[in-house]
Amino acid sequence: MRASRLLSVLLLLQTRGRLTAREIADELEVSLRTVYRDVESLSAAGVPVYADRGPAGGYRLLDGYRTRLTGLTGEEADSLFLAGLPGPASELGLGTVVAAAELKILAALPPELRSRAGRIRERFHLDAPGWFNRTEQTPFLAQIADAVWKEQRIRVRYRRWGRQEFERVLDPLGLVLKAGNWYMMARSGESVRTYRISRVLGLHTVPERFERPADFDLQAEWRTYSREFLNRLYSHEAVARISPVGLERLPHLIGPEIASVVAASAGPPDEEGRREVVIPLEIHENVAVDLFRRLGDDAEVLHPPSLRAHMLRTAREMLRRYADQGGSDDGRDVDHFDPPQVEHGQTSQ
């Protein structure tokens, strides 16, 4: 455990340059005293670690010092190749670069880890997008990635949701791959906004570079954006009485994150085992109606009254349509309905 931590301290200093003891402690989640002891141990082992005094001081390695890629555990070596994303890397125009980097890592690994890591691609494959998602066309992704890397200002023609188009000069700060879709976080004026890459209709580089904000944190900005997006999207809510089966189905209908919020709001079960829950809803009422229609008898809307009335109208219309087709309301049609049996992707006839 301590040897692994010492290696982590060494690699932190090697990749990030000067770091204070507090920054190292926060990164490794250890105490300051532990950091002091670890730095002393590295120095005693011959690693050229120096401490600069003063407000801008900290620990750093002697200029030019580099450690070789040793000390990896089997699991760590495996993760380097398991984490490889050849699809997204190719989309960014980095497919050959990633392949070359993997070859260099393989060459630096000890023989026993090299053979183990080489088997990862034979046994694991990561396919990030969800089922039935149409692959979006992103013809300008590689150019945007290049502009992000070079801090190159760009002018884009963009299509908003609702088909409205506009042109804007942007400072591209970072790219995010979410559920198979690419997004760009870029500065427009004084604000940072998020743009879906598939909606970029045209792109031209501007003959000037921009200065990247020193305090910009892509991961933190994306977390803030995601949270605010969900708050805007799910700005309404409904109170419903839902069955145990309905609760089990919710993650598949509204996603695991929103379903966990619903489960946390659940009250005690009644005599039928149903619980009263609060379900966050999107702005458009038709989306809520579709959700409760798919839940069927496993959920009953209690509030708001307008949504309950809408569900009542929907149920009456469905009953009328089925009755007009000569269906029976005594249950016999349902009891004698045999759905096709599906096995291994095939439907029996």
Steps between C-alpha positions, in 0.01 A plus 500: 500500500777747596711405197202571276450838669867592458474422131187716481684794659787457255269485197300802621818708519617368166177581315392821672825668596512696826236401758450608859475247779134591540429436129668159521311415819166598346573302183593181688255556789769474768628728777772762464720300735472200266606714206805629689604144588447379142709781352780424746485133400521586129798725564671230707447255213688730263211676333599868448209668677551865594297734719466863391425743780266797493136570397556354151701209631439128515659170414646432156732258324838593360456632147527220246444218750261231380413164644448200276161336473548245777308409812171434321284227645330252270164668550646845425661376180173339396307821565724699264378290209149441626454879520603546138224641282597426138163622364502845663874534441447439129219756493742753648759416237724333760454134411857447379638704790319283756623185326858628505474592868373152585795344317743715698334406829509132406872528420569655842308241700667194656438180298244353740289819492547541125341165420218564747421846363513370145208268574269781613380591150426133434262479796347846554336753273345831603200619297397826669177606321169356619288258301296633205686833502567624151864597454523876462694652213784721627699608192667790686603309812866456404532870411342602829730266692799654323376850590456395864856373510652802326281755679381620160194724476229372263188629329216246485161484337275319747145365502313542823231265622198605296696546176605863564849568359761758600869579464729563793870542575608257773800417712487116518608393849427126506315201358277256686372161383167425667302183416656485152437870424771764479465843665724808492535737791601838361523859611271745323565852618530479877296181548574130450235309305452143381449407134407164350757419233248334267319835468807683371417569133814689403836595647781742417808577705553861600858626444563559867549290810334544837636474851355208687366598846745375761220398737288313243427144618330297225372223728362744757336713230339193343366381837348844561351508151355148537342585834349824370380326183316236702348770722376687193379187326323352803342822625160339572397211721209266555381312805399144421414172670722232348523122535819304578512389136469861389795600719708222345412622149577866563878483436429365152245774428655814649860399564671379817591847633143637497364162613725513808354843587151353471590200717639732769167685516291183543267487798394188693313230306121479523301177527567428130872566534476826305702804605441869453792657312603831346611467137699784333353577160610679189332826404285359220187333633490243218825348635336448841191349342715260299686391815182417695343339196799264481473426871133412450327362809828503695464874566216740586546877469384687811631848424491737314127493415566603139723196440252269673222637278719449193562139597126449549430634150773277359361191675148574376623549145692170511195321639281649226740396224533144626124473554438626145707207372263251660713421805344350809517662843457173692872413486457196274684660206796582722506157669511320165769720345828313449792732416776362275788339685838668447829322552851604395366784288260284298119512503325164481223465245 
